[in-house]
């Protein structure tokens, strides 16, 4: 790990430097989790690039004396900690030369990354610890998480590979206005073709094929193979991955010819300001904030689609499909516009989601009649509903008298929920009903001696309840807190308020 670690540190610096140059940076904060069996973490979380840079530079390789017969590490525990602390739509990079002894936690990570729409990129050094491990569960869990998050798995055997992949990853991370077109799993074989519709808003197309001995080239709408290196640029070309970019593509249908000496994945994306948001809900709503990123398994849901654009070239939505990982249509969903007051917002009829993973694909037209296709960024796996998650914005507040203090509770659930603030065991408000995601405030308008105490937010659905607390201290007041273990039990029939 030692020689490679130096290159990874340089790669992290490259990404940070490029982010600093972007006026509209897509990166809001940074999370670092280190692990060396038996230790994992703690997570370092910061918005300060310099602090993050210093933490990365302080990492040292843990090289044990003699031969380490136990190569495997607690990698999945570390990934889980990083994902739990990452913001939605983040990128998580895993750098290791070892397999995962805690592979049994893989399903928990898959559920988290799909709910938070996080992509996980693996950068694996092919060392003695990875030798002949590709068929073991301790290795295949990496493939499972990468596939479930629409990420990538890079295996590097030399310094040249590391340098090439870091340059590629650096470009991918800092690219803004990236829209996903399609991700497809294909069987072994060469000369397989996939069509990509390019609309007038598209500034660039990128294609990546992951598999043994990959093949990838492109045919333009006129039917000619593009060999001009000024238009088609090879950004990565290794034994298990090939990537190209098509610059300033003309509108129309482009054909990407791909293949591999085994099962492989091809991913297509573009650079455009025309994209969409989506969410699932068991109730009709005209707010995407009331929806969830994954549907409840085995339950009827609605799908809400919101078109996002800057130049108002979008003309009409023509289709909403759910497609599997082989690009086969599973469901074509009838839909309706929610009216001019919520422009470019559409709702499908209720439907039962597939049990297997799927992508959302929308098809529309721009003002010139060109076809527009976009896809969800990660595969979606329906999940069983559970208790809501709850988080209070701070854990402790130190206030003086005669000031206002605002407490904010965030709760998330795949099914409708009730949320309420308590002080000790005393309720401070009526139960508030939410379709899925809740943000509930409680304001102490004028602090005094009676304001000090433990304030708890409790969220409940028909699967149970969870809570989180904040301690409020008022200057000059001694707190004699009680230990409230027995909160009221919540047994609701979850129906919207009349």
C-alpha positions as CSV (number, residue, x, y, z in Angstrom):
1,X,0.0,0.0,0.0
2,X,2.9,2.4,0.8
3,X,4.0,3.3,-2.8
4,X,0.4,3.6,-4.0
5,X,-0.6,5.8,-1.0
6,X,1.6,8.6,-2.3
7,X,-0.2,8.7,-5.6
8,X,-3.6,8.6,-3.9
9,X,-2.6,11.6,-1.8
10,X,-1.6,13.4,-5.0
11,X,-4.9,12.5,-6.5
12,X,-6.9,13.9,-3.6
13,X,-4.9,17.1,-3.9
14,X,-5.7,17.3,-7.6
15,X,-9.4,17.0,-7.0
16,X,-9.3,19.6,-4.2
17,X,-7.3,22.0,-6.4
18,X,-9.8,21.6,-9.3
19,X,-12.8,22.1,-7.0
20,X,-11.3,25.3,-5.8
21,X,-11.3,26.7,-9.4
22,X,-15.0,26.0,-9.9
23,X,-17.3,28.9,-9.1
24,X,-20.4,26.6,-8.7
25,X,-18.6,23.7,-7.0
26,X,-20.7,20.5,-6.6
27,X,-18.8,19.6,-3.4
28,X,-20.3,20.9,-0.1
29,X,-18.3,19.0,2.5
30,X,-15.7,16.3,2.9
31,X,-15.7,13.0,4.9
32,X,-12.6,10.9,5.6
33,X,-12.8,7.4,7.2
34,X,-9.6,5.4,7.7
35,X,-9.5,1.8,8.8
36,X,-6.9,-0.8,9.8
37,X,-8.2,-3.9,11.4
38,X,-9.5,-3.9,14.1
39,X,-10.0,-0.1,14.0
40,X,-12.5,1.8,11.9
41,X,-12.9,5.6,12.0
42,X,-13.9,7.8,13.5
43,X,-15.2,9.8,10.6
44,X,-13.6,13.2,10.0
45,X,-16.3,15.6,8.6
46,X,-15.4,19.1,7.5
47,X,-16.3,21.9,5.0
48,X,-12.7,23.1,5.2
49,X,-10.7,21.9,2.2
50,X,-7.4,22.7,3.9
51,X,-8.3,20.7,7.0
52,X,-9.4,17.8,4.8
53,X,-6.2,18.1,2.8
54,X,-4.1,18.0,6.0
55,X,-5.9,14.9,7.3
56,X,-5.4,13.1,4.0
57,X,-1.7,13.9,4.0
58,X,-1.3,12.6,7.6
59,X,-2.4,9.0,6.6
60,X,0.3,6.4,6.8
61,X,0.3,2.9,5.6
62,X,-0.1,0.3,8.4
63,X,2.7,-2.2,7.5
64,X,2.9,-5.0,10.1
65,X,6.2,-6.7,10.8
66,X,6.6,-10.1,9.2
67,X,3.9,-11.8,7.1
68,X,0.3,-10.8,7.7
69,X,-1.7,-13.9,7.1
70,X,-5.0,-12.1,7.7
71,X,-5.2,-9.8,4.6
72,X,-8.8,-8.9,4.8
73,X,-9.9,-5.7,6.5
74,X,-13.2,-4.2,7.9
75,X,-13.7,-2.3,4.6
76,X,-17.5,-2.5,4.5
77,X,-17.8,-1.1,8.0
78,X,-15.7,1.9,6.9
79,X,-17.7,2.4,3.7
80,X,-20.9,2.3,5.8
81,X,-19.6,4.9,8.2
82,X,-18.6,7.2,5.2
83,X,-22.0,6.8,3.5
84,X,-23.9,7.4,6.8
85,X,-22.0,10.7,7.1
86,X,-22.1,11.7,3.5
87,X,-24.6,14.1,1.9
88,X,-27.1,12.7,-0.6
89,X,-25.7,12.5,-4.2
90,X,-22.1,12.3,-3.0
91,X,-19.2,10.3,-4.4
92,X,-17.4,7.9,-2.1
93,X,-13.9,6.7,-3.0
94,X,-12.6,3.5,-1.5
95,X,-8.8,3.0,-1.8
96,X,-7.5,-0.4,-0.6
97,X,-5.3,-3.4,-1.4
98,X,-7.3,-5.8,0.7
99,X,-10.7,-7.7,0.6
100,X,-13.5,-7.2,3.1
101,X,-13.8,-9.6,6.0
102,X,-17.1,-7.9,6.9
103,X,-18.7,-8.6,3.5
104,X,-21.9,-9.7,5.3
105,X,-22.7,-5.9,5.8
106,X,-22.9,-5.4,2.0
107,X,-26.7,-5.4,1.9
108,X,-26.9,-2.6,4.5
109,X,-24.5,-0.5,2.4
110,X,-26.5,-1.1,-0.8
111,X,-29.7,0.0,1.0
112,X,-28.0,3.2,2.2
113,X,-26.3,4.2,-1.1
114,X,-29.5,3.7,-3.0
115,X,-31.6,5.7,-0.5
116,X,-29.1,8.5,-0.5
117,X,-28.2,8.2,-4.3
118,X,-24.5,7.9,-3.5
119,X,-22.0,6.5,-6.0
120,X,-19.1,4.3,-4.7
121,X,-15.9,4.1,-6.6
122,X,-13.4,1.4,-5.7
123,X,-9.7,1.9,-6.4
124,X,-8.1,-1.5,-5.7
125,X,-4.4,-2.2,-5.8
126,X,-3.7,-5.7,-7.2
127,X,-1.4,-6.9,-4.4
128,X,-0.8,-10.2,-2.7
129,X,-4.0,-9.7,-0.7
130,X,-6.1,-9.5,-3.8
131,X,-4.4,-12.5,-5.6
132,X,-7.0,-15.1,-6.7
133,X,-9.8,-13.4,-4.7
134,X,-12.1,-12.3,-7.5
135,X,-14.6,-15.2,-6.9
136,X,-14.7,-14.9,-3.1
137,X,-17.5,-13.1,-1.3
138,X,-14.9,-10.9,0.4
139,X,-14.1,-9.4,-3.1
140,X,-17.5,-9.7,-4.8
141,X,-19.1,-7.4,-2.2
142,X,-17.1,-4.6,-3.8
143,X,-18.6,-5.4,-7.2
144,X,-22.1,-5.6,-5.7
145,X,-21.8,-2.2,-4.1
146,X,-20.3,-0.6,-7.2
147,X,-23.1,-2.0,-9.4
148,X,-25.8,-1.0,-6.9
149,X,-24.6,2.5,-6.7
150,X,-23.8,3.0,-10.4
151,X,-20.2,3.4,-9.4
152,X,-17.0,1.8,-10.8
153,X,-14.4,-0.7,-9.7
154,X,-10.9,-0.1,-10.8
155,X,-8.1,-2.7,-10.3
156,X,-4.6,-1.4,-10.7
157,X,-1.4,-3.4,-11.0
158,X,1.2,-0.7,-11.5
159,X,1.9,3.0,-10.9
160,X,1.0,3.9,-14.5
161,X,-2.5,2.5,-14.0
162,X,-2.8,4.5,-10.7
163,X,-1.8,7.7,-12.5
164,X,-4.2,7.2,-15.4
165,X,-7.2,6.3,-13.2
166,X,-6.6,9.2,-10.8
167,X,-6.6,11.6,-13.7
168,X,-9.9,10.0,-15.0
169,X,-11.5,10.1,-11.5
170,X,-10.4,13.7,-11.0
171,X,-12.1,14.8,-14.2
172,X,-15.3,12.8,-13.4
173,X,-15.6,14.3,-9.8
174,X,-15.3,17.9,-10.7
175,X,-17.5,17.8,-13.9
176,X,-20.6,19.9,-13.4
177,X,-24.0,19.6,-15.2
178,X,-23.5,15.8,-15.8
179,X,-26.7,14.0,-16.8
180,X,-27.1,10.3,-16.9
181,X,-28.3,8.8,-20.1
182,X,-28.2,5.0,-19.5
183,X,-26.3,2.2,-17.7
184,X,-26.5,-1.2,-19.3
185,X,-25.2,-4.7,-18.3
186,X,-24.3,-6.8,-21.4
187,X,-23.2,-10.4,-22.0
188,X,-19.8,-11.4,-23.3
189,X,-19.1,-10.6,-26.9
190,X,-17.9,-7.8,-29.2
191,X,-19.6,-5.5,-31.8
192,X,-22.7,-4.9,-29.6
193,X,-24.4,-1.7,-30.4
194,X,-26.2,0.9,-28.3
195,X,-28.0,4.0,-29.5
196,X,-27.8,7.3,-27.7
197,X,-30.1,10.2,-28.6
198,X,-28.3,13.6,-28.5
199,X,-30.4,16.7,-28.1
200,X,-29.4,20.4,-28.7
201,X,-28.6,21.0,-25.0
202,X,-25.9,18.3,-24.9
203,X,-22.3,19.7,-24.9
204,X,-20.5,16.4,-24.5
205,X,-21.1,12.6,-24.3
206,X,-19.0,10.2,-22.3
207,X,-19.0,6.4,-22.5
208,X,-17.3,3.9,-20.2
209,X,-17.1,0.2,-20.7
210,X,-16.0,-2.0,-17.8
211,X,-15.0,-5.6,-18.4
212,X,-12.1,-7.8,-19.6
213,X,-10.4,-6.5,-22.8
214,X,-13.0,-3.8,-23.5
215,X,-14.0,-2.5,-26.9
216,X,-15.5,0.9,-27.5
217,X,-15.9,3.2,-30.5
218,X,-18.6,5.5,-31.9
219,X,-20.6,6.0,-35.1
220,X,-22.1,9.5,-35.8
221,X,-25.7,10.1,-37.0
222,X,-24.4,10.1,-40.6
223,X,-23.4,6.4,-40.1
224,X,-19.6,7.0,-40.1
225,X,-17.1,5.8,-37.5
226,X,-15.6,8.8,-35.9
227,X,-11.8,8.7,-35.8
228,X,-11.0,12.4,-35.5
229,X,-9.1,12.7,-32.2
230,X,-10.2,16.3,-31.8
231,X,-13.9,15.1,-31.5
232,X,-13.5,11.7,-29.9
233,X,-11.0,11.6,-27.0
234,X,-9.9,8.4,-25.2
235,X,-9.8,9.3,-21.6
236,X,-8.9,5.9,-20.2
237,X,-7.7,2.7,-21.8
238,X,-6.7,-0.2,-19.5
239,X,-7.1,-3.9,-19.6
240,X,-10.4,-3.8,-17.7
241,X,-11.9,-0.4,-18.6
242,X,-12.1,2.0,-21.5
243,X,-13.6,5.4,-21.6
244,X,-14.1,8.0,-24.4
245,X,-15.6,11.5,-24.7
246,X,-17.4,12.9,-27.7
247,X,-17.0,16.7,-27.8
248,X,-19.6,19.0,-29.3
249,X,-21.8,16.2,-30.7
250,X,-24.4,17.1,-33.4
251,X,-28.0,16.3,-32.6
252,X,-29.3,12.9,-33.6
253,X,-28.8,9.2,-32.9
254,X,-25.2,8.2,-32.1
255,X,-24.2,4.5,-32.1
256,X,-21.7,3.3,-29.5
257,X,-20.1,-0.1,-30.4
258,X,-19.0,-1.9,-27.3
259,X,-17.9,-5.3,-26.1
260,X,-15.8,-7.4,-23.8
261,X,-14.3,-10.8,-23.3
262,X,-16.9,-11.3,-20.5
263,X,-19.9,-9.8,-18.9
264,X,-19.5,-6.0,-18.9
265,X,-21.2,-2.7,-18.0
266,X,-21.4,0.3,-20.3
267,X,-22.3,3.7,-18.9
268,X,-23.4,6.8,-21.0
269,X,-23.6,10.3,-19.7
270,X,-23.7,13.8,-21.1
271,X,-23.1,17.4,-20.1
272,X,-26.3,19.4,-20.2
273,X,-28.4,21.7,-18.1
274,X,-31.6,19.7,-18.9
275,X,-32.2,17.0,-16.3
276,X,-34.9,15.8,-13.9
277,X,-35.6,15.0,-10.3
278,X,-37.9,12.2,-9.1
279,X,-39.5,10.8,-6.0
280,X,-42.0,8.2,-4.8
281,X,-45.0,8.7,-2.6
282,X,-48.0,6.8,-1.4
283,X,-50.1,10.0,-1.6
284,X,-50.7,12.6,-4.3
285,X,-48.4,15.6,-3.8
286,X,-47.0,18.5,-5.9
287,X,-43.9,18.7,-3.8
288,X,-40.8,16.6,-4.5
289,X,-39.7,17.3,-0.9
290,X,-42.6,15.1,0.2
291,X,-41.3,12.1,-1.7
292,X,-38.6,9.4,-1.1
293,X,-35.8,8.3,-3.4
294,X,-36.9,4.6,-3.3
295,X,-40.3,3.0,-3.2
296,X,-41.8,0.7,-0.6
297,X,-41.4,-2.9,-1.6
298,X,-44.8,-4.6,-2.4
299,X,-46.9,-1.3,-2.0
300,X,-48.6,0.8,-4.6
301,X,-46.8,4.1,-5.2
302,X,-46.9,7.2,-7.4
303,X,-43.8,8.5,-9.2
304,X,-43.3,12.3,-9.3
305,X,-41.1,13.7,-12.1
306,X,-39.7,17.3,-12.1
307,X,-38.0,18.5,-15.3
308,X,-35.1,20.9,-14.6
309,X,-33.7,23.2,-17.3
310,X,-32.2,26.7,-17.7
311,X,-32.8,27.7,-21.4
312,X,-36.5,26.6,-21.5
313,X,-36.0,24.4,-24.5
314,X,-38.0,21.5,-23.1
315,X,-41.3,21.2,-24.9
316,X,-43.0,17.9,-24.0
317,X,-42.7,14.8,-21.8
318,X,-43.7,11.8,-23.9
319,X,-42.8,8.8,-21.8
320,X,-41.8,7.5,-18.4
321,X,-40.3,4.0,-18.3
322,X,-38.9,1.7,-15.6
323,X,-36.1,-0.3,-17.2
324,X,-33.9,-3.1,-15.9
325,X,-30.1,-3.2,-15.9
326,X,-30.1,-4.7,-19.4
327,X,-32.2,-1.8,-20.7
328,X,-35.4,-3.9,-21.0
329,X,-38.6,-1.9,-20.3
330,X,-40.3,-3.3,-17.2
331,X,-43.1,-0.8,-17.0
332,X,-44.4,2.1,-19.1
333,X,-46.2,4.5,-16.8
334,X,-49.1,6.6,-17.8
335,X,-48.7,10.1,-16.4
336,X,-50.3,13.6,-16.2
337,X,-49.0,17.1,-15.8
338,X,-49.8,18.7,-12.5
339,X,-50.8,22.0,-14.1
340,X,-49.3,25.3,-15.1
341,X,-48.8,26.4,-11.4
342,X,-46.2,23.7,-11.0
343,X,-44.5,23.9,-14.4
344,X,-42.7,20.7,-15.7
345,X,-44.0,18.6,-12.8
346,X,-45.6,15.2,-13.7
347,X,-47.3,12.4,-11.7
348,X,-47.8,8.8,-12.8
349,X,-50.8,6.6,-12.0
350,X,-50.3,4.4,-8.9
351,X,-48.3,1.2,-9.7
352,X,-46.6,-1.7,-8.0
353,X,-42.8,-1.3,-8.4
354,X,-40.7,-4.2,-9.6
355,X,-39.0,-6.3,-7.0
356,X,-35.7,-6.1,-8.8
357,X,-33.4,-3.1,-9.4
358,X,-34.5,-0.6,-12.1
359,X,-33.7,2.7,-13.6
360,X,-36.2,5.5,-14.3
361,X,-35.9,6.7,-18.0
362,X,-37.8,9.7,-19.3
363,X,-38.3,10.5,-23.0
364,X,-39.4,13.9,-24.3
365,X,-39.0,16.5,-27.1
366,X,-37.3,19.8,-27.2
367,X,-38.6,22.8,-29.1
368,X,-36.9,21.7,-32.3
369,X,-38.6,18.2,-32.2
370,X,-35.3,16.5,-31.1
371,X,-35.7,13.5,-28.8
372,X,-34.5,13.9,-25.2
373,X,-33.6,10.9,-23.1
374,X,-32.5,11.0,-19.5
375,X,-32.0,8.3,-16.8
376,X,-31.8,8.2,-13.0
377,X,-28.2,8.3,-11.8
378,X,-28.3,5.1,-9.8
379,X,-30.3,1.9,-9.9
380,X,-33.3,1.8,-7.6
381,X,-34.1,-1.1,-5.4
382,X,-37.5,-1.1,-3.6
383,X,-37.1,-1.4,0.2
384,X,-39.2,-2.6,3.1
385,X,-40.5,0.2,5.3
386,X,-38.9,0.5,8.7
387,X,-38.9,3.0,11.6
388,X,-38.2,6.6,10.7
389,X,-34.7,8.1,11.1
390,X,-34.5,11.2,13.2
391,X,-31.8,13.8,13.6
392,X,-31.8,17.1,15.6
393,X,-29.7,19.9,14.0
394,X,-27.4,20.3,17.1
395,X,-26.7,18.2,20.2
396,X,-26.2,21.1,22.7
397,X,-27.1,24.8,22.8
398,X,-25.6,27.2,25.3
399,X,-27.8,30.3,25.5
400,X,-28.3,33.3,27.7
401,X,-31.6,34.6,29.1
402,X,-34.1,36.6,27.0
403,X,-33.1,35.2,23.6
404,X,-34.9,33.1,21.0
405,X,-33.7,29.5,20.4
406,X,-34.8,27.5,17.4
407,X,-34.7,23.7,17.5
408,X,-35.0,21.8,14.2
409,X,-35.8,18.2,13.8
410,X,-35.3,16.2,10.5
411,X,-37.1,12.9,10.1
412,X,-37.2,10.6,7.1
413,X,-39.5,7.6,6.4
414,X,-40.6,5.6,3.5
415,X,-44.2,5.8,4.8
416,X,-46.2,8.6,6.4
417,X,-45.1,9.6,9.9
418,X,-46.0,11.8,12.9
419,X,-43.4,14.1,14.5
420,X,-43.6,15.9,17.8
421,X,-41.2,17.8,20.2
422,X,-41.0,17.0,23.9
423,X,-39.3,18.6,26.9
424,X,-38.5,15.8,29.2
425,X,-41.7,13.6,28.9
426,X,-44.0,16.6,28.4
427,X,-45.2,17.2,24.8
428,X,-44.7,20.7,23.5
429,X,-47.0,20.5,20.5
430,X,-49.6,18.4,18.7
431,X,-48.4,15.6,16.5
432,X,-47.6,16.8,13.0
433,X,-48.3,14.5,10.1
434,X,-46.0,14.2,7.1
435,X,-46.1,12.2,3.9
436,X,-42.4,11.1,4.0
437,X,-39.8,13.7,4.9
438,X,-40.3,16.0,7.9
439,X,-38.6,19.2,9.1
440,X,-40.2,20.3,12.3
441,X,-39.2,23.4,14.3
442,X,-39.8,24.3,18.0
443,X,-38.9,27.8,19.0
444,X,-38.2,28.9,22.6
445,X,-39.2,32.6,22.2
446,X,-37.7,34.0,25.4
447,X,-35.3,31.9,27.3
448,X,-35.3,31.9,31.1
449,X,-34.5,29.5,33.9
450,X,-37.3,27.1,33.0
451,X,-36.0,26.8,29.4
452,X,-33.0,24.7,30.4
453,X,-33.4,21.0,29.8
454,X,-33.4,18.1,27.4
455,X,-35.6,18.6,24.3
456,X,-36.4,15.4,22.3
457,X,-37.9,15.0,18.9
458,X,-39.9,11.8,18.4
459,X,-40.9,10.5,15.0
460,X,-43.3,7.6,14.6
461,X,-44.8,5.5,11.8
462,X,-46.7,2.2,11.9
463,X,-43.4,0.4,12.1
464,X,-42.3,2.0,15.3
465,X,-40.6,5.2,16.6
466,X,-37.2,6.8,16.9
467,X,-35.9,10.0,18.7
468,X,-33.0,12.4,19.0
469,X,-32.3,15.0,21.7
470,X,-30.7,18.3,22.2
471,X,-29.5,19.8,25.6
472,X,-30.3,23.4,26.1
473,X,-28.2,25.2,28.7
474,X,-29.1,28.7,29.9
475,X,-26.3,30.7,31.4
476,X,-26.4,31.0,35.1
477,X,-28.9,28.1,35.5
478,X,-27.9,24.7,36.9
479,X,-29.5,21.9,35.1
480,X,-30.9,19.0,37.1
481,X,-31.9,16.8,34.2
482,X,-34.0,13.7,34.6
483,X,-33.3,10.6,32.7
484,X,-36.4,10.0,30.6
485,X,-36.2,6.4,29.4
486,X,-40.0,5.7,29.1
487,X,-41.5,7.9,26.4
488,X,-45.1,7.3,25.4
489,X,-45.6,4.4,23.0
490,X,-46.9,5.4,19.6
491,X,-49.5,3.3,17.9
492,X,-50.9,5.2,15.0
493,X,-53.2,4.4,12.1
494,X,-51.4,6.6,9.7
495,X,-54.0,8.6,7.8
496,X,-53.6,12.1,6.5
497,X,-55.2,14.8,8.8
498,X,-58.7,15.9,7.8
